[in-house]
């Protein structure tokens, strides 16, 4: 059978096993990396969101028209503007919209 | 001047021309016809034209007699003669530069998000390397030397640059046949895979709709290429050129601060290097290396390697279908052969044929990009074992 020997089968088997081991370890590593990254990111996310949404101490709150879009309360802001703001915050922080929680958006 | 004869001069020009040289060795003429056939396949049939057209033209140029385009630099009387143009271009393949730069571009074009969202895709990418190792055994059985058999097996990874890199290190004389087989079959993936997919899966399995993937954050996408580079290269240093460049390209894409580099890597640079790579591969297809029985064997083994890799991916897909309680569609397994994104598209098309509401593309992209990593690891293993 040509150059086929018992050791050829061993090489083929070892190769397949090594590919599997390598990619299995990567497979196990990815969730760990994701957890670490998300754990490190969370305080940063919270701080950024808090900075974005916190009202300045000197400002006066307008009791004027208040609306609610989903779970976000809108104060003096229409839905279109609110959507733009949410998209900008998501883009600037690099955090997907699905992971950001907006409590309220208010015109200053 | 009195001895000048118009007819004599014309006769001498003809005798020293390429036409006369064809009469001495008509095999070059056959290679030129082969280049015409490949040009036809690339231009008219659109078989991987971006690579097949420069490869075919490289074959055409390399087989013109007396051009000296493949001449190595030689020293005559202490003076170094200029090497041939194609010899210079070929050094990029000889030293594994072009395949690595192509990987940089592929990395910049690839979104690893689906893979990060479902890491088990990596196992499908591993299983779909089955063709590499079975084709290696078949090539040995057909009488190829072990190093050459290893290079032939890597065709089963369905990854052109990896196949070229391995062939340049392990089987230089067979490089054109291996590259042409790899790229031709990649173009034929939509014809090769579907019958195997339908044969190996039931209608019920093909109809499975998969849950939407989770959203992957930007930070995860940035850390991923760095972590893979560190881990894989430390374990298999021979994969460094391919994995290193693939992940650097991906980091360019994801980090968001080097958009110009990312754009260059995935457009201008990859296009320039594709021209050089194609010409380099084509220029090695000279008659004495290419017009052999071995070339036919390589073409057949390449097809078997592709088919067996598809089988490997599908088999593991079926295992995951069972283990997940029917939540994973085994059709995404066939995308584990690299061929990005063609193999993933085939999974999508076949899935939609079984169930028009089925959208498997993003799910299949995970195994698809895992296949790129898997084939690079398999090639690194082969180079380690047979590279000497």
Interface residues (C-beta under 8 A of the other chain):
Chain A: X1 X2 X3 X4 X5 X8 X9 X11 X12 X13 X14 X15 X16 X18 X19 X20 X22 X23 X24 X25 X26 X27 X28 X29 X30 X31 X33 X34 X37 X38 X40 X41 X94 X95 X96 X98 X99
Chain B: X115 X116 X119 X120 X122 X123 X125 X126 X127 X129 X130 X132 X133 X134 X136 X137 X140 X141 X142 X143 X144 X145 X146 X149 X215 X216 X217 X218 X219 X220 X223 X224 X227 X228 X231 X232 X235 X236 X256 X370 X373 X374 X377 X378 X381 X382 X385
